[in-house]
Amino acid sequence: MASHQGRYVIIFNGEIYNFQDLRAELETKGARFRSESDTEVMLAAMELHGVVPAIQQFGGMFAFVLFDRLENRLHLVRDRLGEKPLYYGWAGDVLLFASELKALREHPAWRGEIDRGALTLFLRHGYIPAPYSIYSGIRKVLPGTVVTFQLGASRTEPTEGVYWSAQQVTEAGAAEVLSGGETELLDDLERLLRQTIRREMIADVPLGAFLSGGVDSSLVVALMQAQSTRPVRTFTIGFDEPEYNEANHAKVVARHLGTDHTELYVRAAEALAVVPMLPTLYDEPFGDSSQIPTFLVSRLARRHVTVSLSGDGGDELFGGYDRYFLARRVWNLLRFVPRRGRRALASAIRSVAPTQWDSVLRLAGFGQWPRAARRVTGDRLHKVARILSVETREAMYHDFMSHWRNPAGMTLGGIEPPTALTDPKCWAAVDGLLARMMYLDLVMYLPDDILVKVDRASMGVSLESRAPFLDHRVVEFAWRIPPRLRVRDGRGKWPLRQLLRRYLPDALVHRPKMGFGVPIDHWLRGPLKDWAAALLDESRLKREGYFDPQPIAQKWAEHQTGSRNWHYLLWDVLMFQAWLEAQ
């Protein structure tokens, strides 16, 4: 679309939720509109205010490319939290940009050399963090950033400008915490979430919500239903395996809130049928196996609605992950143990095999408490042993968030580049390990794992997913909540739980957190065994020349015997191998 005066031309993907407010303001200043489109409002705002001042007024999820005819500049812009993707890079003398890598691959000048540094990061984390991509010379626009090319006769390098900084928001929030009482804080948060959800419920197509029965999605649905004149459409999928099934709890929550609820129990064959689609769906290697249930629930929702709201972001903003508290306990232990003592303790833990630790833990009574048994396992104790040698809190969390511990040694020719987890310049100056972990997840794990997973799965079935917790006003408010009100009694998300108690009885609010997963560990020993064995064949790995086959073969053999559970690590390699085969 071109702006009225003809200066700007835009290609836009996403939604500007506050465009009606912006439109009303622009009309008071003489702007006239020919359509009901948020894109036209964006162009008018940029003509009136300039590019960056206008972007700072946009509330929503977006990726867009703006050509400035007057200045002969091209601006590539991504939303604040990274909900929408945007890739760019040079192919010879041609500047390419797109929302998907598969679009870039269609250009005649495309070469597509694999970036072995990015591949090491993939083995480290199970995803490739921005600004890197799996291809050399192709980058992702960072969240909250404008990448500008001055176009001309020769190839030029871009400039990058940050219009919204998670680091600055985090530091400012920690420095200016809210001073009111608990009730006042909860009322303000509820008012803000209501406004945000009301705005994101505006759609000219059928709308619903994902409902897992957890705190985040239940609160979003509760606030939707409270502002709706008809039952909200809600969707969940269930599994026959009890440790992976949240459908029963979601059904009870839906019944209490009065939603129009749809659930689908997925059999293993249906979930396994998704696996061959993953390389095309995710466009570059992606190792979070919850991609499978995310796709299935998206497909279920799309049969009934076109837009679906989710609870994504609640864990990162309000301290919801169990690993935060496990990491804090480990760090508190490390602080008081001399380095020599740490090494001795690590050696003692490693002297007992993970399977033997599992037996010891069962004898100690951990099996009587399922939540504790999920948290404390032999594999996790061995991971703690690794962490005992770290020097800083950030280094400890980096280890917590690592899959393969030495990915550069695994990847032939690979050198691991810096990320937000390893570059001190990217760390927010905030007190407390919990705040540091939440911040690091906000700038890396959330945009590069969680939001990639949801965006590709939902868009793969033409479903638009919206995340109210990621409205920038909610993010800025969350960082101003005093730490004592964010976490209580060793549990995170205290404000969200308190708000949910206004809509649900305590029995439905206070329940152990469950992951959103599928039994990949069992499948690799059963129905996926032949598929995986072919992709991990040692002669094949040697021929392709990306990985050292020996450690992969060792972990595959140990996983098959059941002596170790290596499905996280093996799934990363399998997702790269399947992606490579699909190329």
C-alpha positions in Angstrom: 0.0 0.0 0.0 1.2 3.5 -0.8 0.7 6.5 1.5 -1.7 9.3 0.4 1.1 11.7 -0.5 3.1 8.9 -2.2 6.2 9.1 -0.1 6.0 5.7 1.6 5.2 2.2 0.2 4.6 -0.6 2.8 4.5 -4.4 2.8 2.9 -5.3 6.2 2.2 -8.5 8.1 0.5 -8.4 11.5 -2.1 -6.5 13.4 -2.1 -3.0 15.0 -4.6 -3.3 17.8 -4.9 0.4 18.6 -5.3 1.6 15.1 -8.8 2.9 15.7 -7.5 5.2 18.4 -4.7 6.3 16.2 -7.1 6.9 13.4 -9.4 9.1 15.5 -6.4 11.2 16.6 -5.1 11.5 13.0 -8.5 12.6 11.8 -8.4 15.6 14.2 -5.2 16.6 12.5 -6.7 16.6 9.0 -6.1 13.0 7.9 -8.7 11.4 5.7 -9.1 7.7 5.1 -10.4 5.6 2.2 -10.5 2.2 4.0 -11.0 0.6 7.4 -7.5 -0.8 7.2 -4.9 -0.5 10.0 -2.2 -0.4 7.2 -3.6 2.9 6.0 -3.5 4.3 9.5 0.2 3.3 9.9 1.1 5.1 6.7 -0.7 8.2 7.7 1.0 8.2 11.1 4.4 7.9 9.5 3.7 10.7 7.1 2.6 13.0 9.9 5.1 12.0 12.7 8.0 10.4 10.9 8.9 6.7 10.9 10.2 6.0 14.4 7.9 8.3 16.3 4.9 6.6 14.6 6.2 3.1 15.2 6.4 3.9 18.9 2.7 4.6 18.9 1.8 1.2 17.3 0.5 -1.4 19.7 0.4 -4.9 18.2 2.4 -7.6 16.5 4.0 -6.8 13.2 6.7 -7.1 10.7 6.9 -4.6 7.8 9.1 -3.2 5.1 8.8 0.5 4.3 10.3 2.1 1.2 10.9 5.9 1.6 10.8 7.2 -1.9 12.0 10.6 -0.9 15.1 9.4 1.0 15.6 6.3 -1.1 15.7 4.2 2.0 14.3 0.8 2.9 13.3 0.2 6.6 12.7 -3.3 7.9 10.8 -3.2 11.2 9.8 -5.9 13.7 7.5 -5.7 16.7 8.7 -5.1 20.2 8.6 -8.7 21.5 9.3 -10.5 18.2 5.9 -12.1 17.6 6.3 -11.8 13.8 9.4 -12.9 11.8 11.4 -11.0 9.3 14.5 -12.2 7.5 16.9 -10.3 5.2 20.2 -10.6 3.5 22.2 -10.1 0.3 22.2 -12.6 -2.5 25.0 -11.2 -4.7 23.9 -7.6 -5.4 20.3 -8.3 -4.7 18.8 -7.4 -1.3 16.2 -10.1 -0.2 13.7 -9.8 2.6 10.7 -12.0 3.6 8.7 -13.4 6.5 9.8 -16.9 5.6 13.1 -18.4 4.5 11.3 -20.5 1.9 10.5 -17.3 0.0 14.1 -16.2 -0.1 15.1 -19.6 -1.5 12.9 -19.0 -4.6 15.2 -16.2 -5.9 17.5 -17.1 -8.7 20.6 -15.6 -6.9 20.0 -17.7 -3.8 22.9 -19.9 -2.7 21.9 -21.0 0.8 25.1 -22.0 2.5 24.5 -23.3 6.0 26.0 -21.2 8.8 27.9 -23.6 11.1 28.0 -21.1 13.9 24.2 -20.9 13.9 24.1 -24.7 13.8 26.2 -24.8 17.0 23.6 -22.4 18.6 20.9 -24.7 17.5 22.5 -27.7 19.2 23.0 -25.5 22.3 19.4 -24.3 22.6 17.2 -26.3 20.3 16.5 -23.1 18.3 18.5 -20.5 16.4 18.4 -17.1 18.3 18.1 -13.8 16.4 19.9 -12.2 14.6 21.3 -15.5 13.3 19.6 -17.8 10.9 20.6 -21.2 9.6 21.9 -19.6 6.4 25.2 -17.6 6.2 24.5 -14.0 5.4 20.8 -14.1 6.2 19.7 -12.5 9.4 16.6 -12.0 11.5 15.5 -8.5 12.4 15.8 -8.2 16.2 12.6 -7.4 18.1 12.0 -3.7 18.7 14.5 -2.8 15.9 14.5 -0.9 12.6 17.1 -2.0 10.1 17.6 0.7 7.4 19.3 0.3 4.0 20.4 3.4 2.1 19.7 2.3 -1.5 22.1 3.2 -4.3 24.2 1.9 -7.0 26.3 -0.3 -4.8 25.7 -2.8 -2.0 25.6 -1.2 1.4 25.5 -2.4 5.0 22.5 -1.4 7.0 22.2 0.7 10.2 20.2 -0.6 13.1 18.1 1.5 15.4 16.2 0.4 18.5 12.8 2.0 19.0 11.9 -0.1 22.1 14.4 -1.9 24.4 13.5 -4.8 26.7 16.7 -4.1 28.5 15.8 -0.5 29.2 12.2 -1.4 30.1 13.6 -4.0 32.6 16.0 -1.7 34.2 13.5 1.2 34.4 10.9 -1.1 35.9 13.3 -2.3 38.6 14.3 1.3 39.4 10.7 2.6 39.6 8.7 -0.2 41.2 5.0 0.4 42.0 4.5 1.7 45.5 0.7 1.1 46.0 -0.8 -1.6 48.1 -1.6 -5.2 46.9 -5.2 -4.6 46.1 -4.4 -1.4 44.1 -1.8 -3.2 42.1 -4.1 -6.1 41.3 -6.9 -3.7 40.3 -4.5 -1.8 38.0 -3.2 -5.0 36.4 -6.7 -6.4 35.9 -7.8 -3.1 34.3 -4.9 -3.1 32.0 -5.4 -6.8 31.0 -9.1 -6.2 30.4 -8.3 -3.2 28.1 -5.7 -5.2 26.2 -7.9 -8.2 25.8 -10.9 -6.2 24.8 -8.8 -4.5 22.1 -7.4 -7.9 20.9 -10.9 -9.4 20.7 -11.8 -6.9 18.0 -12.0 -9.0 14.8 -14.2 -9.2 11.7 -13.8 -13.0 11.8 -14.7 -15.8 14.3 -12.5 -15.6 17.4 -11.6 -18.0 20.2 -8.8 -18.9 22.7 -6.5 -21.7 23.5 -7.2 -23.1 27.0 -4.8 -25.5 28.7 -6.3 -25.0 32.1 -3.1 -23.4 33.4 -3.0 -20.0 35.1 -2.1 -17.9 32.0 -4.6 -19.2 29.5 -7.4 -19.5 32.1 -6.9 -15.9 33.1 -7.0 -14.7 29.4 -10.2 -16.8 28.9 -11.8 -15.5 32.1 -11.2 -11.9 31.1 -12.5 -12.6 27.6 -15.7 -14.2 28.9 -16.2 -11.4 31.4 -16.4 -9.0 28.4 -18.3 -11.1 25.9 -22.1 -11.3 25.4 -21.8 -14.9 24.2 -19.8 -17.9 25.2 -16.2 -17.7 24.1 -15.0 -20.5 21.9 -12.2 -22.4 23.7 -10.0 -25.2 22.5 -7.7 -27.9 24.0 -6.2 -31.2 23.0 -5.8 -34.2 25.2 -3.6 -37.3 25.3 -4.2 -40.7 26.7 -0.9 -40.5 28.6 -1.8 -38.9 32.0 1.6 -37.1 32.4 0.9 -35.2 29.2 -2.8 -34.6 29.5 -4.3 -31.3 30.6 -7.6 -31.7 28.9 -9.6 -32.8 32.0 -8.5 -29.7 33.9 -9.2 -27.4 30.9 -12.7 -28.9 30.7 -13.5 -28.1 34.3 -12.2 -24.5 33.9 -14.3 -24.1 30.7 -17.4 -25.4 32.4 -16.9 -23.0 35.4 -16.3 -20.0 33.1 -19.2 -20.9 30.8 -17.2 -21.1 27.5 -18.2 -23.0 24.4 -15.5 -25.6 24.8 -14.1 -28.0 22.2 -11.6 -30.7 23.1 -9.9 -33.3 20.9 -8.1 -36.4 22.2 -5.1 -37.0 20.0 -3.9 -40.6 19.4 -0.2 -41.2 18.8 -0.7 -41.8 15.1 -2.2 -38.4 14.6 0.7 -36.7 16.4 3.3 -38.7 14.6 1.7 -37.7 11.2 2.8 -34.1 12.0 6.5 -35.0 12.2 7.1 -35.1 8.4 5.5 -31.6 8.1 7.9 -30.0 10.6 10.8 -29.0 8.3 8.5 -27.2 5.9 6.4 -25.7 8.6 9.3 -24.2 10.6 11.5 -23.3 7.7 14.7 -23.7 9.7 15.8 -26.4 12.2 13.6 -26.1 15.4 13.9 -28.6 18.2 11.1 -27.8 20.7 9.0 -30.9 20.5 5.9 -29.1 21.9 5.7 -27.8 18.3 3.6 -30.9 17.6 0.8 -30.3 20.1 0.9 -26.6 19.3 0.2 -27.4 15.7 -2.5 -29.9 16.6 -4.4 -27.4 18.9 -4.0 -24.7 16.2 -5.5 -27.0 13.6 -8.3 -27.9 15.9 -9.1 -24.2 16.6 -8.9 -23.3 12.9 -11.8 -25.6 12.1 -14.0 -23.2 14.1 -12.3 -19.8 14.3 -9.8 -17.6 12.5 -8.3 -15.7 15.4 -7.3 -17.3 18.8 -5.9 -15.6 21.9 -3.2 -17.4 24.0 -1.5 -17.0 27.4 2.0 -16.8 26.0 4.4 -14.5 27.9 2.9 -15.1 31.3 5.8 -17.3 32.5 8.5 -14.9 31.4 6.9 -11.8 32.8 5.6 -13.2 36.1 8.2 -15.8 37.0 6.3 -19.0 36.2 8.9 -21.6 35.1 9.9 -24.2 37.6 13.5 -23.9 36.4 13.7 -20.4 37.9 13.3 -21.8 41.4 15.5 -24.8 40.8 18.2 -22.5 39.5 17.8 -20.2 42.5 18.2 -23.1 44.9 21.3 -24.3 43.1 22.9 -20.8 43.1 22.1 -20.3 46.8 23.9 -23.6 47.4 26.9 -22.6 45.2 27.4 -19.3 46.9 28.3 -20.9 50.2 30.3 -23.9 48.9 34.1 -23.3 48.1 35.1 -24.3 44.6 37.0 -27.3 45.8 33.9 -28.5 47.6 31.8 -27.9 44.5 34.1 -30.1 42.5 34.0 -32.9 45.1 30.1 -32.7 45.2 29.9 -32.8 41.4 32.2 -35.8 41.3 30.1 -37.6 43.9 26.9 -36.9 41.9 28.5 -38.2 38.6 29.8 -41.3 40.3 26.2 -42.6 40.4 24.5 -43.2 37.1 21.3 -41.4 36.4 19.3 -44.6 36.4 20.7 -45.5 39.8 19.8 -42.0 41.1 16.2 -42.6 39.9 16.1 -45.8 41.9 17.6 -44.1 45.0 15.0 -41.3 44.7 12.2 -43.8 44.5 13.5 -45.5 47.6 13.7 -42.1 49.3 10.0 -41.7 48.7 10.0 -39.2 45.8 7.7 -41.4 43.8 4.9 -40.6 46.3 4.9 -37.0 45.2 4.5 -36.9 41.3 5.4 -33.2 41.1 8.7 -33.7 43.0 9.4 -36.9 40.9 9.1 -34.8 37.7 11.5 -32.2 39.0 14.2 -34.3 40.6 15.5 -37.0 38.4 18.9 -38.6 37.8 19.4 -36.7 34.6 18.7 -33.5 36.3 21.1 -34.3 39.1 23.8 -34.8 36.6 22.9 -31.5 35.0 23.3 -29.9 38.5 26.8 -31.5 38.7 27.8 -29.7 35.5 26.6 -26.4 36.9 28.6 -26.7 40.1 31.7 -25.3 38.2 30.2 -22.1 36.9 31.5 -18.6 38.0 28.5 -16.3 37.4 24.7 -16.4 37.7 24.3 -15.8 34.0 26.8 -18.6 33.2 24.8 -20.9 35.4 21.6 -20.1 33.6 23.3 -20.5 30.3 24.1 -24.0 31.4 20.5 -24.6 32.6 19.3 -23.6 29.1 21.8 -25.7 27.2 21.0 -29.0 25.4 24.3 -30.2 24.0 27.0 -29.0 26.3 29.8 -28.7 23.8 28.0 -28.0 20.5 31.1 -26.4 18.9 32.9 -29.8 19.4 29.9 -31.6 17.9 29.6 -29.4 14.8 32.4 -29.8 12.2 33.9 -26.4 11.6 31.5 -24.7 14.1 32.4 -21.8 16.3 29.7 -20.7 18.7 28.8 -17.0 18.3 27.7 -14.8 21.2 24.1 -14.4 22.2 22.1 -12.5 24.8 22.9 -15.3 27.3 26.7 -15.0 26.8 27.3 -11.3 25.9 27.5 -9.1 29.1 26.6 -6.1 27.0 23.1 -7.6 26.6 22.5 -8.2 30.3 20.1 -6.0 32.2 21.4 -4.4 35.3 18.8 -5.8 37.7 19.2 -7.3 41.2 18.3 -10.9 42.0 18.8 -14.1 40.0 15.0 -14.5 39.3 14.8 -11.1 37.6 18.0 -11.8 35.5 16.6 -15.2 34.3 13.2 -13.7 33.5 14.9 -10.9 31.5 17.1 -13.3 29.6 14.1 -15.4 28.7 12.2 -12.3 27.6 14.9 -11.4 25.0 15.9 -14.9 23.8 13.8 -17.9 24.8 10.4 -16.2 24.4 11.0 -14.6 20.9 13.2 -17.4 19.4 11.5 -20.5 20.8 8.0 -19.9 22.2 6.8 -17.3 19.7 8.4 -19.1 16.7 6.6 -22.2 17.8 3.3 -20.6 18.1 3.6 -18.3 15.0 4.6 -21.1 12.6 2.2 -23.6 13.9 -0.8 -21.2 13.8 0.1 -19.6 10.5 0.6 -23.1 9.0 -3.1 -23.6 9.3 -4.1 -19.9 8.6 -4.9 -19.2 12.2 -3.9 -15.8 13.7 -2.7 -16.2 17.3 -2.7 -13.1 19.6 -0.9 -12.9 23.0 -2.4 -10.2 25.3 0.4 -10.6 27.9 2.8 -9.3 25.2 1.2 -5.9 24.8 4.1 -3.6 25.6 2.1 -1.8 28.2 1.6 -5.1 30.1 5.3 -5.9 29.8 6.2 -2.5 31.1 3.8 -2.8 34.0 5.0 -6.3 34.9 8.5 -5.1 35.3 7.4 -2.5 37.8 5.8 -5.1 40.1 7.9 -5.4 43.3 9.7 -8.8 43.4 8.0 -9.7 46.7 4.6 -9.5 44.9 5.7 -11.4 41.8 6.8 -14.5 43.8 5.4 -15.8 47.0 5.9 -19.0 49.0 8.4 -20.3 46.4 5.9 -20.0 43.5 5.8 -17.5 40.7 2.9 -15.6 39.1 1.4 -14.5 42.3 -0.5 -11.5 40.8 -2.0 -13.7 38.0 -3.1 -16.3 40.5 -4.7 -13.6 42.7 -6.6 -12.2 39.7 -7.7 -15.7 38.6 -9.1 -16.3 42.1 -11.6 -13.6 41.3 -13.1 -15.8 38.6 -12.3 -19.4 39.6 -12.3 -21.3 42.9 -8.9 -21.9 44.6 -8.9 -25.6 43.7 -8.8 -24.7 40.0 -6.1 -22.0 40.5 -3.5 -23.8 42.6 -2.3 -26.8 40.7 1.1 -27.9 39.6 2.5 -26.6 36.4 2.5 -29.0 33.5 4.5 -28.8 30.3 2.9 -28.9 26.8 4.6 -31.9 25.4 4.4 -35.3 23.7 6.2 -38.5 24.7 9.1 -38.1 22.2 11.3 -40.2 24.5 9.0 -43.3 24.1 8.3 -42.7 20.4 12.1 -42.7 19.6 12.2 -46.3 21.1 8.9 -47.2 19.3 7.1 -45.8 16.3 9.8 -43.2 15.3 12.7 -45.6 15.8 13.3 -46.6 12.2 12.8 -43.0 10.9 15.3 -41.7 13.5 17.8 -44.5 12.9 17.9 -43.7 9.2 18.5 -40.0 9.8 21.2 -40.7 12.5 23.0 -43.4 10.5 26.8 -42.9 11.1 27.8 -43.3 7.4 25.2 -40.7 6.5 26.4 -38.2 9.1 30.0 -38.7 7.9 28.9 -38.1 4.3 27.0 -35.0 5.0 29.8 -33.5 7.1 28.0 -31.4 9.6 28.3 -33.5 12.8 30.8 -35.7 14.6 28.9 -39.0 14.5 30.4 -40.6 17.5 28.6 -38.8 20.4 25.4 -39.0 18.5 25.7 -42.7 18.0 26.6 -43.1 21.7 23.5 -41.2 22.9 21.3 -43.0 20.4 22.5 -46.4 21.8 22.1 -45.3 25.4 18.6 -44.0 24.7 17.5 -47.3 23.0 18.7 -49.4 25.9 16.8 -47.1 28.3 19.9 -46.5 30.4 19.6 -42.7 29.7 16.9 -40.4 28.4 18.5 -38.3 25.6 15.4 -37.4 23.7 16.0 -33.6 24.0 19.5 -33.8 22.4 18.5 -36.4 19.8 15.4 -34.5 18.8 17.6 -31.4 18.0 19.9 -33.5 15.7 16.8 -35.2 14.1 15.1 -31.9 13.4 18.3 -30.6 11.6 18.6 -33.9 9.7 14.9 -33.9 8.7 15.3 -30.2 7.7 18.4 -30.9 5.7 16.7 -33.8 3.9 13.8 -31.6 3.0 16.1 -29.0 1.3 
